[in-house]
Amino acid sequence: MKKNIIAVNATIMIGLGSILAAPSAFAESISDLEQKKASIQEKRSGVEADISTTSEKINNLQNKQLTAEEQIAAIDAKIAESAKKIDAKNAEITQTKEEIEVLKAEIIVLQERIAKRNDVLKERALSFQESGGDLNYVEVLFGSSSFSDLIDRVGAVAAIAEADREILKQHELDKKELEEKQKAVETKLASLEVAKAQLLQIQNQQKQQKEQKAALVKKLKKQTKKEEENKMGLEEEKANLAAQETAIKSAIDLEKNRLAELEAARKKAAAEAKKRAEQEAAAQAAQAAQAKKQAPSHSNSSSNSSSSSQAPASVSSAPAVSSGTFTRPSAGYVSSTMGERWNKQHAGIDIAASGTVPVVAAADGVVSRSYTSSSYGNVIFVTHNISGQTWTTVYAHLSSRQASTGAVVAKGQQIGIMGNTGHSYGQHLHFELHKGTWNYSKSNAVNPLSYIPN
């Protein structure tokens, strides 16, 4: 989703490159840049909408995360409560088991008591069996020595019988108590174990719920992080689009300014051409008047010769601006063509002429360099951008330069005067045309005669 920042530089280069283009290319370039600007604004609007949507997603995820965390806190509280209940049940179970141990001791005592009673009852039963049952009362009756003794003996027998009945009754009660205690304790223990199992099951369910909520929180955090990274990417894209839009605005403003400068340069070129034409016409009129004035006199040839030698040097007019891609840079004849010369590659052509010969820009462009070279002498380099192709023209050996570095020049605008500076033999213009940028090996040089009028 992220956009490469190189697009910003590309946009700037488009703008700067278009500045050097032909007049029609200016309008097309500005129109293209306006379209690019509108496209970027539309993209920015889309990115801003995406940022808003992503922010809503982040808020929703954070709310869900908060809700899940609150639910986890509530589950933790329930787990803690369940743990307390389980602890309580464990305490009850422990207490019940202790009661069981106490009961076991009581049962042992009770069992011993019952065993002793069983022995007594066995003795009673054995005595009864040996005496034949009712004979005991006969023996008591006839064995008594007196009535009072009889009463005592009968009372003793009744007491023994009642004691036997009490023993039997207590024996039954003890057995029943033992059975009830055993049953109660066993029931209580079983109930506690069931309750504990239920609490453990509830606690396990709560722990599972907590694990599920924790997994949900983890998932929500991961989704939130992803959306936050996505938002950061969108914010970066928004910033890059804003930078591109700013660059395009600057490029449009720059092109408009350069277009105005080029228009001014064209007007200046036209004014210069008009001025040169007027000067040329005035010079021709002056020469005609001078010739007419001297025509009747033939006696003083030396005077004529002297006058002729004192006539001002001729001023050449610049060649007419052609309709092709490049116009001829100066008047004169081609004294040397491109190719091998003096065992060295001659990377351009030489145009020679006498007098004051203006040198003009071969096409609309920007002066990339204007300086004095040891070999070129006074030289001007002009960079052109025509239909997307970069060109470089070189104007060397000038007697003077009339365009400085960075100046916008129009096709046919005067930029200097033909001269004989630098490594030169006689007045001429050394003109080079490079398809691309100029380099020391001059590998991009092409034959100017293939592009300019002869």
Secondary structure, DSSP 4 states (H G I P E B T S, - for coil): -PPPTHHHHHHHHHHHHHHTS-HHHHHHHHHHHHHHHHHHHHHHHHHHHHHHHHHHHHHHHHHHHHHHHHHHHHHHHHHHHHHHHHHHHHHHHHHHHHHHHHHHHHHHHHHHHHHHHHHHHHHHHHHHHHHTSTHHHHHHHHH-SSHHHHHHHHHHHHHHHHHHHHHHHHHHHHHHHHHHHHHHHHHHHHHHHHHHHHHHHHHHHHHHHHHHHHHHHHHHHHHHHHHHHHHHHHHHHHHHHHHHHHHHHHHHHHHHHHHHHHHHHHHHHHHHHHHHHHHHHHHHHHHHHHHHHHTT--S-HHHHHHHHHTSPPPBPPPPPPPSSSS--SBSSEEEE-SEEETTEEE-SEEEE--SB-EEE-SSSEEEEEEEEETTTEEEEEEEEEETTEEEEEEEEEEEEE---TT-EE-TT-EEEEEB--SS-SSSBEEEEEEES---TT-TTEE-GGGTS--
